[in-house]
Amino acid sequence: MSVRETIKSQIIGALKGAAFPIISPEALLAAFPNGAETTCVAGDLKVTAGEAGKLLRVDDFPFASAEVVAETIVSRAGL
């Protein structure tokens, strides 16, 4: 599995219990199991939800699903 797919899969998994739509950056961070400290790892790449959240813009919200959150983050990160 590629780094992109690994990170995307981990984000989706971390948000599996989240209630969508998620309407704000604060609500998104709160939806992760360990908040901003939730960490995804693929090879040498390690990124926290807090770091990934910096790639998002206010106009990205609301998010309708974990898949959309994950795709937005990996795309903005250039993965």
Secondary structure, 3 states (H helix, E strand, C coil): CCHHHHHHHHHHHHCCCCCCCECCHHHHHHHCCCHHHCEEEECCEEEEHHHHHCCCCHHHCCECCHHHHHHHHHHHCCC
